[in-house]
Amino acid sequence: MECRLLLFFLLFALSGLVSAQRNCGSMAYLEEQIRQDPARELQLQQLERFTETFDPGLAKAMAGGILTIPVIVHVVYENSTENISDAQIASQITVLNEDFRRLNADRSNTPADFANVAADSEIEFCLTSVIRKSTTRASFGTNDAVKSSATGGSDAVTPRQALNIWICEIGGGILGYAQFPGGAESTDGVVLDYRYVGTTGTATAPFNLGRTATHEVGHWLNLRHIWGDGGCSVDDFVNDTPTAGGPNYTGGACTYPGPNSCVPRGKKGGEDLPDMFQNYMDYSDDGCMNLFTIGQKDRMWAAVNASRPELITAACDGTPPPPTPQEICDNGIDDDGDGLTDCADPDCASFASCAPPPGECVPPTGLTSNTGKGGRELTMSWSAANGALSYYVEVYEGTSLYASGTISGTSATVSINKGSSYSWKVRSNCANGAVSTFAETSVSGRRTTITSTQELGVYPNPSDRSAVTVTWNLNPTTQLTAAPRIVESVMQEVQLELRDLTGRVLRQLSVNDSGSTDLDISDLSAGVYLINVRDQDGYSVSTKLVKL
């Protein structure tokens, strides 16, 4: 859903009145991405070319008719009010499913003029995980800080196979914002302010019916505002939404017909339909929104096939996770089952009695370990410690020092030998040369599937050329100083495959585990394909290729 700025004006009258309206922040977020990376604009233009020739019927047949998107929710909270309940999260998933399948109870409010274009998008959502993260930040803004543990947020999880939704206090009156298709995987998803989620708990009128998420997920699936973020001459790239000259702030009135800001209707000559303020992509209050259109539905399916094809085969069993227990910070019990109690649990970082004395250098908490690349790479993470300027990490293979180094952030990666047992510890480096005691953990070399954009790339993509350049690197490197020896990587043979969306193998090559090659695609029809690289240990990484 898109970033909507909420402005409150307190009017002192006989009874006192509060009025609220939405303003936009998502497009400003996109413009900032383009400013930082001008290629982003070209990428979106290529996506528009793909969308114009997209066959939604074929795509839906490949997906079995209904696309079900796994959802991972990150609740990043500073206090108990922001730590919204599982019931409130579940109510939001229910609203998404009702709105995208046109099962919403208020669908009967769609005017007859628009009933023939109102669409069941045939997209559903399945809650697969709720991640709760305590933070010391009062608010996050729209600079994606909430999407990184290094800045007090929570890292994205499997963004190619799921929709990540972050819930936090955004600040500045922002209701939510979304990343359009094609951006960095580490920031891919939707951010919602905790006051505008679902239909219960902290949900605040007039945005208390869950439509902020519906709106933002629409942006995540490449829908624009119905007025195209411009005047009557600017398009939202959808033919069945009447041209509008700007956003509609309906307030409490949802009376049809409403404004007719562009007369006559630009795209179809003499048709003179009023603005579609009932559309989820306008700025109406939640109670006035009730439809997506057929054109918007086709556009969303095109975005999935072009930019997020892994969602088509992503696993989602439809069973919501059990309620997440929360740590009580002063009872001596491991309430949330993470092996940590009271102040040792990072969830208690904001608890008053857990704050370290002024000037004390304390060790990091919340140590986690993940192995990847067939059990040949270890990623270590920890929560930031108050007062720490950097962190010193030591990794042991058995009882022997294997690697060590000073890290400025809160994670480090090192190559390991598959099947061996490792332990590692980390301490804080504070001001004036002070250091903390070590916090320790251990891990065994084992296989865990992870996805990294650095491991496999395709250029140009999308492509209208006869060949593309594929680069890959499954050969791990170290980010720590190896001791007592340099960790060496062993070259091995891997398989590179090109498949269509039915899984049929179109190309297969045996290559080294890092390198590049030119892949002939001259005989491929326009569409979406998958490129996969798999090593002898079964570790694999995939990416999509869009042929124009």
C-alpha positions in Angstrom: 0.0 0.0 0.0 1.2 3.4 -0.6 2.4 6.0 1.7 -0.5 8.2 2.8 0.2 11.2 4.8 -2.4 11.8 7.5 -3.0 15.5 8.5 -5.0 16.1 11.6 -6.6 19.5 12.1 -8.2 20.0 15.5 -11.2 22.3 15.2 -12.6 23.7 18.3 -16.3 24.1 17.8 -19.4 23.2 19.9 -18.5 19.6 20.0 -14.9 19.6 18.7 -14.2 18.0 15.4 -11.2 16.0 14.0 -10.8 15.7 10.3 -8.2 13.5 8.6 -7.2 12.9 5.0 -4.6 11.0 3.1 -1.6 12.4 1.3 0.9 10.5 -0.8 4.4 9.3 0.1 4.9 6.3 -2.1 5.6 8.1 -5.3 8.1 10.3 -3.4 9.7 7.1 -2.2 9.9 5.8 -5.8 11.3 9.1 -7.0 14.0 8.9 -4.4 14.9 5.4 -5.7 15.2 6.7 -9.2 17.3 9.6 -8.0 19.7 7.2 -6.4 19.6 4.8 -9.3 18.5 6.3 -12.7 18.4 2.8 -14.2 15.3 2.2 -12.0 13.3 4.3 -14.4 14.4 2.4 -17.4 13.5 -0.8 -15.5 10.0 0.4 -15.0 9.6 1.4 -18.6 10.6 -2.1 -19.6 8.0 -3.5 -17.2 5.4 -1.3 -18.9 6.4 -2.7 -22.3 5.9 -6.2 -20.9 2.6 -5.3 -19.4 1.2 -4.0 -22.7 1.7 -7.4 -24.4 0.9 -9.6 -21.4 -1.6 -12.5 -21.8 -3.3 -12.8 -18.4 -5.3 -15.9 -19.4 -2.1 -18.0 -20.0 -0.4 -16.8 -16.8 -3.4 -17.7 -14.7 -3.7 -21.1 -16.3 0.0 -21.7 -15.3 -0.7 -20.7 -11.7 -3.7 -23.0 -11.5 -6.2 -20.1 -11.7 -5.6 -18.6 -8.2 -2.3 -17.0 -7.1 -1.7 -17.5 -3.4 1.0 -15.2 -2.0 2.8 -16.1 1.3 2.9 -13.2 3.7 5.6 -12.7 6.4 4.8 -10.0 8.9 7.5 -8.1 10.9 6.2 -6.3 14.0 8.9 -3.8 15.0 7.9 -2.1 18.2 9.2 0.3 20.8 6.4 -0.3 23.3 3.6 -2.7 24.0 1.0 -0.6 22.1 3.0 -0.9 18.9 3.4 -4.6 19.4 0.0 -5.4 17.9 -1.8 -8.7 18.5 -1.9 -11.8 16.3 -5.7 -11.2 16.1 -5.1 -7.8 14.6 -2.7 -9.2 12.0 -5.1 -12.0 11.2 -7.9 -9.4 10.6 -5.6 -7.6 8.1 -5.0 -10.9 6.1 -8.8 -11.4 6.1 -9.3 -8.0 4.6 -6.7 -8.5 1.9 -8.3 -11.8 0.9 -11.8 -10.2 0.8 -10.7 -7.2 -1.2 -8.6 -8.9 -3.7 -11.2 -11.7 -4.3 -14.1 -9.2 -4.3 -15.7 -10.9 -1.4 -15.8 -7.7 0.6 -19.1 -7.1 2.3 -19.4 -3.5 0.9 -19.0 -4.6 -2.8 -22.7 -3.9 -3.1 -21.8 -0.2 -2.8 -20.1 -0.3 -6.2 -22.1 2.0 -8.5 -23.8 0.4 -11.5 -21.6 2.5 -13.8 -18.6 0.6 -12.5 -20.1 -2.8 -11.7 -19.2 -4.3 -15.1 -15.5 -3.6 -14.6 -15.2 -4.5 -10.9 -12.9 -7.6 -10.7 -12.1 -10.6 -8.6 -8.3 -10.3 -8.9 -7.9 -14.1 -8.2 -5.1 -13.3 -5.8 -5.1 -14.6 -2.2 -2.8 -14.2 0.8 -1.6 -16.7 3.3 0.0 -15.7 6.6 3.1 -17.9 7.1 5.1 -16.2 9.8 5.0 -13.3 12.3 8.4 -12.0 13.4 8.5 -9.7 16.4 11.4 -7.3 17.0 11.9 -4.9 19.9 13.6 -1.6 18.9 14.8 1.5 20.6 13.7 3.7 17.7 10.7 5.9 18.3 9.8 6.0 14.5 11.3 4.9 11.2 10.2 7.3 8.4 10.3 6.1 4.8 14.0 5.5 4.3 13.7 1.7 4.8 15.4 1.7 8.2 12.7 -0.7 9.4 13.8 -3.3 6.9 17.2 -3.8 8.3 18.3 -5.2 11.7 21.4 -3.0 11.4 19.2 0.1 11.8 16.9 -1.2 14.5 14.4 -3.0 12.1 14.0 -6.5 10.8 15.6 -8.0 7.7 13.4 -9.2 4.8 12.9 -13.0 4.6 12.8 -14.9 1.3 11.5 -11.8 -0.6 11.4 -13.7 -3.9 8.9 -16.2 -2.5 6.8 -14.0 -0.1 5.4 -10.6 0.6 7.1 -9.0 3.5 5.0 -6.6 5.5 6.6 -4.4 8.2 4.4 -2.9 10.9 5.9 -0.1 13.0 5.5 3.6 13.8 6.5 5.3 10.6 6.0 8.9 11.9 5.1 12.1 10.1 1.5 11.0 9.7 2.4 8.4 7.1 -0.1 5.5 6.9 2.1 3.2 4.8 4.3 2.9 1.7 5.3 0.2 -0.7 8.1 -0.7 -3.1 7.1 -1.0 -6.7 8.3 -4.1 -8.6 12.0 -4.4 -9.5 13.6 -2.7 -6.6 16.2 -4.3 -4.3 15.2 -7.5 -2.7 16.4 -6.5 0.7 13.8 -3.6 0.7 11.0 -5.4 -1.2 7.6 -5.3 0.5 5.1 -3.0 2.3 5.4 -0.9 5.4 2.3 0.0 7.5 2.0 2.2 10.5 0.7 0.2 13.4 -2.4 2.5 13.7 -3.7 1.5 10.3 -3.5 -2.3 10.3 -6.6 -4.5 10.1 -9.9 -3.9 11.8 -9.3 -4.2 15.5 -6.8 -3.3 18.2 -4.9 -0.1 17.3 -6.8 0.4 14.0 -7.8 4.1 13.9 -10.8 5.6 12.1 -11.4 6.6 9.3 -8.6 4.2 8.2 -9.7 1.3 10.4 -11.0 -1.2 7.8 -7.7 -2.5 6.6 -7.7 -0.7 3.2 -4.3 0.9 3.8 -2.8 -2.5 3.3 -5.0 -3.2 0.3 -3.9 0.1 -1.3 -0.2 -0.5 -0.5 -0.2 -4.1 -1.8 -1.7 -2.7 -4.9 1.4 -0.5 -5.4 3.6 -3.5 -4.6 1.8 -5.2 -7.6 2.5 -2.2 -9.8 -0.8 -0.3 -9.5 -0.6 3.5 -9.7 -3.0 6.0 -8.2 -6.1 6.3 -10.3 -5.2 9.9 -11.2 -1.8 8.9 -12.4 -0.1 11.3 -9.9 -0.8 14.2 -12.3 -3.6 16.1 -14.0 -6.1 14.9 -16.6 -3.4 14.4 -19.2 -1.5 11.9 -17.0 -2.4 8.1 -17.2 -2.6 5.4 -14.5 -1.9 2.9 -17.4 -5.4 1.3 -16.9 -8.1 1.7 -19.5 -11.2 1.0 -17.3 -10.5 3.6 -14.6 -12.0 7.0 -15.5 -9.4 9.8 -15.9 -9.1 11.9 -12.8 -7.4 15.2 -12.2 -6.3 14.4 -8.7 -7.0 12.4 -5.5 -10.4 12.3 -3.9 -10.6 12.9 -0.2 -14.1 11.7 0.5 -14.2 12.2 4.2 -17.3 10.6 5.6 -19.4 11.2 2.4 -19.4 8.3 -0.1 -22.2 9.7 -2.2 -22.2 8.8 -5.9 -21.8 10.4 -8.3 -18.9 12.4 -6.8 -16.5 14.7 -8.6 -16.0 14.6 -12.3 -12.6 16.2 -12.5 -11.8 15.4 -16.2 -14.6 16.1 -18.8 -14.9 14.5 -21.2 -13.2 11.3 -20.3 -9.8 11.4 -22.0 -9.3 7.8 -23.0 -12.7 7.0 -24.5 -13.8 10.3 -26.1 -17.3 11.2 -25.2 -17.8 8.9 -22.2 -18.3 11.2 -19.2 -18.0 9.1 -16.1 -17.3 10.6 -12.7 -14.1 9.9 -10.8 -13.9 6.3 -9.4 -13.4 7.3 -5.8 -14.5 3.8 -4.8 -11.3 2.4 -6.2 -8.7 1.1 -3.7 -6.0 3.2 -5.4 -7.7 6.5 -4.7 -7.3 8.5 -1.4 -10.9 7.9 -0.1 -11.6 6.9 3.5 -11.6 3.1 4.1 -15.4 3.0 4.2 -15.7 4.4 0.7 -13.3 2.0 -1.1 -14.7 -1.3 -2.6 -13.2 -2.3 -5.9 -10.3 -3.1 -8.2 -11.0 -3.2 -11.9 -10.4 -5.8 -14.6 -7.6 -3.6 -16.0 -5.9 -3.4 -12.6 -6.2 -7.1 -12.2 -4.4 -7.8 -15.5 -1.7 -5.3 -14.5 -1.1 -7.0 -11.1 -0.8 -10.4 -12.8 1.7 -9.0 -15.3 3.8 -7.6 -12.5 4.0 -11.0 -10.8 5.0 -12.8 -14.0 7.6 -10.2 -15.0 9.1 -9.2 -11.6 8.1 -11.8 -9.1 7.6 -15.2 -10.9 8.8 -17.2 -7.9 5.5 -16.3 -6.2 3.7 -18.5 -8.7 5.3 -21.7 -7.2 5.8 -20.4 -3.6 4.7 -22.7 -0.9 1.7 -21.6 1.2 -0.4 -24.2 3.1 -3.0 -21.7 4.2 -2.5 -22.4 7.9 -1.8 -19.3 10.0 1.0 -19.7 12.5 0.1 -20.2 16.2 0.0 -17.1 18.3 3.5 -15.8 19.1 4.3 -15.8 22.8 5.9 -12.6 24.1 8.7 -12.4 26.6 7.9 -11.1 30.0 11.0 -9.3 31.1 11.0 -9.8 34.9 9.7 -13.3 35.7 12.8 -15.5 35.1 11.0 -17.6 32.4 11.8 -18.1 28.7 8.3 -17.1 27.7 8.9 -16.9 23.9 11.0 -20.1 23.6 14.1 -18.4 22.1 16.4 -19.7 24.9 16.8 -16.3 26.5 15.2 -15.0 29.6 14.4 -11.5 31.0 17.0 -8.9 30.1 19.1 -11.4 28.2 16.4 -11.4 25.5 16.7 -8.5 23.0 12.9 -8.2 23.1 13.4 -6.6 26.6 15.9 -4.0 25.3 13.3 -1.2 25.9 12.3 -2.5 29.4 13.3 0.0 32.0 15.1 -2.3 34.4 17.1 -3.9 31.5 18.9 -0.7 30.6 22.6 -0.9 31.5 24.1 1.5 33.9 25.5 4.7 32.2 28.9 4.1 30.8 28.8 0.3 31.1 30.0 -1.7 28.1 27.6 -4.6 27.7 27.9 -7.6 25.3 25.5 -8.1 22.4 22.4 -10.2 22.7 20.1 -12.1 20.3 22.9 -14.1 18.6 21.7 -16.1 15.6 23.5 -18.4 13.1 22.6 -19.3 9.6 24.5 -21.6 7.2 24.2 -21.5 3.4 25.8 -22.4 0.1 25.5 -26.1 0.9 26.8 -25.7 4.4 29.9 -23.9 3.3 29.1 -20.4 4.6 28.2 -19.2 8.1 26.4 -15.9 8.7 26.4 -14.6 12.2 24.1 -11.9 13.5 23.4 -10.2 16.8 21.4 -7.3 18.3 23.1 -4.0 18.7 24.4 -3.3 22.3 24.0 0.1 23.9 27.2 2.1 23.7 29.0 -0.3 21.3 31.1 1.4 18.6 32.1 -1.9 16.9 32.2 -5.6 17.6 35.0 -8.1 17.8 34.2 -11.7 16.5 36.0 -14.9 16.9 35.1 -18.2 15.1 36.4 -21.6 16.3 36.5 -24.9 14.4 36.4 -27.3 17.3 38.8 -25.8 19.8 41.0 -24.0 17.2 40.7 -20.3 16.3 39.4 -20.3 12.7 38.7 -16.6 11.9 38.5 -13.3 13.7 37.9 -9.7 13.0 36.4 -6.3 14.0 32.9 -5.6 12.5 31.2 -2.2 12.4 27.7 -3.6 11.9 25.7 -6.4 13.5 26.4 -9.3 11.2 29.4 -11.1 9.6 29.9 -13.9 7.1 32.7 -16.5 6.9 33.4 -19.6 4.7 33.3 -22.8 6.7 33.9 -26.5 6.0 30.8 -28.5 5.5 30.1 -31.1 8.2 32.5 -29.5 10.8 31.3 -28.0 14.1 31.9 -24.4 14.8 31.4 -22.0 17.7 31.7 -18.2 17.7 31.6 -15.4 20.1 31.3 -11.6 19.9 32.0 -8.8 22.3 31.3 -5.0 22.2 34.0 -2.4 21.7 33.0 0.8 23.5 34.4 4.3 24.0 37.8 4.9 25.7 39.0 1.3 24.9 36.4 -0.4 27.1 35.3 -3.9 26.0 32.5 -6.2 27.2 32.5 -9.8 28.0 31.9 -12.3 25.2 28.5 -13.6 24.2 28.9 -17.1 22.7 27.0 -19.6 20.5 27.7 -22.6 18.3 26.7 -24.0 14.9 27.4 -27.1 12.7 28.0 -26.9 9.0 24.7 -27.9 7.4 22.6 -26.9 4.4 20.1 -24.1 4.6 18.5 -22.6 1.5 19.1 -18.9 1.3 18.7 -16.4 -1.6 21.2 -13.8 -2.5 21.0 -11.4 -5.5 24.8 -11.4 -5.7 24.9 -15.1 -6.5 23.1 -15.0 -9.9 22.5 -12.1 -12.3 21.2 -11.6 -15.8 21.9 -8.7 -18.1 20.0 -7.1 -19.8 16.8 -8.1 -18.0 14.1 -7.7 -19.3 15.7 -8.2 -22.8 14.7 -8.0 -26.4 18.1 -9.2 -27.6 19.1 -12.6 -29.0 21.4 -13.4 -26.1 21.8 -12.4 -22.4 24.8 -12.5 -20.2 24.4 -14.7 -17.1 26.8 -14.3 -14.2 27.0 -16.4 -11.0 29.1 -17.0 -8.0 28.5 -20.0 -5.7 32.1 -19.9 -4.5 32.0 -18.4 -0.9 34.3 -15.7 0.3 35.2 -14.5 3.8 34.5 -11.1 5.4 36.7 -11.9 8.4 40.5 -12.2 8.7 41.2 -15.9 8.6 43.4 -17.3 11.4 45.5 -19.2 11.6 45.2 -19.7 7.9 43.4 -18.2 4.8 40.2 -20.0 4.0 40.5 -21.3 0.4 37.5 -22.0 -1.9 37.4 -25.2 -3.9 36.2 -24.9 -7.5 33.5 -27.4 -8.4 31.2 -28.0 -11.4 27.6 -26.7 -11.2 24.6 -27.0 -13.5 23.1 -23.9 -15.2 19.5 -24.4 -16.5 17.0 -22.3 -18.3 13.4 -23.3 -17.8 9.9 -22.1 -18.7 7.2 -21.5 -16.1 6.0 -25.1 -16.5 9.4 -26.4 -15.4 10.5 -27.6 -18.8 14.3 -27.5 -19.3 15.2 -25.4 -22.4 18.9 -25.1 -21.8 21.4 -27.0 -19.6 25.1 -26.2 -19.2 27.9 -27.6 -17.0 30.0 -24.7 -15.7 32.4 -23.8 -12.9 30.8 -22.5 -9.6 31.6 -18.9 -10.5 31.8 -17.2 -13.9 29.7 -15.8 -16.7 28.4 -16.9 -20.1 26.3 -15.6 -23.0 23.0 -17.5 -23.2 21.3 -17.7 -26.5 17.6 -16.8 -26.2 16.9 -16.0 -29.9 14.3 -18.8 -30.2 12.4 -17.9 -27.1 8.9 -16.4 -27.3 8.1 -13.3 -25.3 7.4 -14.3 -21.7 8.9 -15.1 -18.3 11.6 -17.8 -17.8 13.6 -19.0 -14.8 17.4 -19.4 -14.7 18.7 -21.8 -12.1 22.3 -22.6 -10.9 22.7 -25.8 -8.7 25.9 -27.2 -7.2 26.8 -30.8 -6.4 25.6 -30.4 -2.7 22.1 -29.5 -3.9 22.4 -25.8 -3.1 20.7 -23.7 -5.8 19.8 -20.1 -6.6 17.3 -18.9 -9.2 16.3 -15.7 -10.9 13.8 -14.7 -13.5 14.4 -13.7 -17.1 11.8 -11.6 -19.0 12.0 -12.0 -22.8 10.4 -9.0 -24.6 
